[in-house]
Amino acid sequence: MNTATFHALADPQRFQMVELLRQEPLTVGEIAVRLNMRQPQTSKHLRVLSDAGVIDVQASANRRICHLRPEAFRELDDWLARYRQLWQERFDNLDNYPQQLQEQKPDALSAKSAPQTGEKT
């Protein structure tokens, strides 16, 4: 997993850009307008996303059209899958825990109800 992807997505404005591009490809100008940003600031953030491999930018006449690169998100998903598996196993163990308590409960109750030696009744 490329840490540049995490760095690129860590910034809230870049994350918003990715969310916009998730819906459809947009020009740099359209992104700037929708996020109420200046064009140079928008271009700077898009450059970080492009360098990280999160987006592609295609020139079309005097416009630059940005779209997401699915490969970056597949890599991210593959990396996260290992953690999903770990947490799923933990949740499965947690699901089994009440059953384990129920199985132990009769033994604990019988130990409490039996008179102790030297105990007054």
C-alpha positions in Angstrom: 0.0 0.0 0.0 1.3 3.4 -1.0 1.5 5.8 1.9 1.2 8.7 -0.6 -2.5 7.7 -1.0 -3.1 8.1 2.7 -1.3 11.5 2.7 -3.3 12.7 -0.3 -6.6 11.7 1.3 -5.8 13.0 4.7 -6.4 16.6 3.8 -10.1 17.5 4.2 -10.2 19.6 1.0 -8.6 16.8 -1.1 -11.0 14.3 0.5 -13.9 16.6 -0.6 -12.5 16.6 -4.1 -12.4 12.9 -4.2 -16.0 12.8 -3.0 -17.0 15.1 -5.9 -15.1 13.1 -8.4 -16.8 9.9 -7.1 -20.0 11.2 -8.7 -18.5 12.2 -12.0 -15.4 13.6 -13.8 -15.1 17.3 -13.4 -12.9 20.1 -14.7 -10.5 21.9 -12.4 -12.7 25.0 -12.7 -15.9 23.0 -11.7 -14.1 21.6 -8.7 -13.0 25.1 -7.6 -16.5 26.5 -7.9 -18.2 23.6 -6.1 -15.7 23.8 -3.2 -15.6 27.6 -3.2 -11.8 27.6 -3.7 -9.5 29.6 -5.9 -8.2 27.9 -9.1 -4.5 27.9 -8.0 -5.3 26.3 -4.7 -7.5 23.7 -6.4 -4.7 22.9 -8.9 -2.2 22.5 -6.1 -4.5 19.9 -4.3 -5.3 18.1 -7.5 -1.5 17.8 -8.2 -1.1 16.0 -4.9 -3.9 13.7 -5.7 -2.5 13.1 -9.2 1.1 12.4 -7.9 -0.4 9.9 -5.4 -2.1 8.1 -8.3 -5.6 8.8 -6.9 -6.8 10.8 -10.0 -5.9 11.2 -13.6 -6.1 14.6 -15.3 -6.7 14.7 -19.1 -6.3 17.8 -21.2 -9.1 18.6 -23.5 -8.5 21.9 -25.4 -8.0 24.4 -22.7 -9.7 22.4 -20.0 -8.3 19.8 -17.7 -10.7 17.0 -16.8 -10.1 15.1 -13.5 -11.4 11.6 -12.8 -10.7 9.0 -10.2 -8.3 6.1 -10.8 -10.0 2.9 -9.6 -6.6 1.2 -9.2 -5.7 3.4 -6.2 -9.0 2.4 -4.5 -8.5 -1.3 -5.2 -5.1 -1.1 -3.6 -6.6 0.7 -0.6 -9.5 -1.9 -0.4 -7.0 -4.8 -0.6 -5.0 -3.3 2.2 -8.1 -2.7 4.3 -9.4 -6.2 3.7 -6.7 -7.6 6.0 -8.0 -5.4 8.8 -11.7 -6.3 8.0 -10.8 -9.9 8.4 -9.1 -9.3 11.7 -12.1 -7.3 13.0 -14.6 -9.8 11.7 -12.8 -12.6 13.6 -13.0 -10.4 16.8 -16.7 -9.7 16.3 -17.3 -13.4 15.7 -15.6 -14.1 19.0 -17.6 -11.4 20.6 -20.8 -13.0 19.3 -19.8 -16.3 20.9 -19.0 -14.7 24.3 -22.6 -14.6 25.6 -23.0 -18.3 24.7 -19.8 -19.1 26.6 -21.1 -17.1 29.6 -24.4 -19.1 29.5 -22.4 -22.4 29.5 -20.4 -21.3 32.5 -23.4 -19.9 34.4 -24.9 -23.2 35.6 -21.5 -24.2 37.1 -21.2 -20.9 38.9 -24.7 -21.0 40.3 -24.3 -24.6 41.6 -21.1 -23.5 43.3 -22.9 -20.6 45.0 -25.9 -22.6 46.2 -23.9 -25.5 47.7 -23.3 -24.9 51.4 -19.7 -24.1 52.3 -18.0 -26.2 55.0 -18.1 -24.4 58.3 -20.9 -22.2 57.2 -23.9 -21.7 59.5 -27.3 -22.5 58.0 
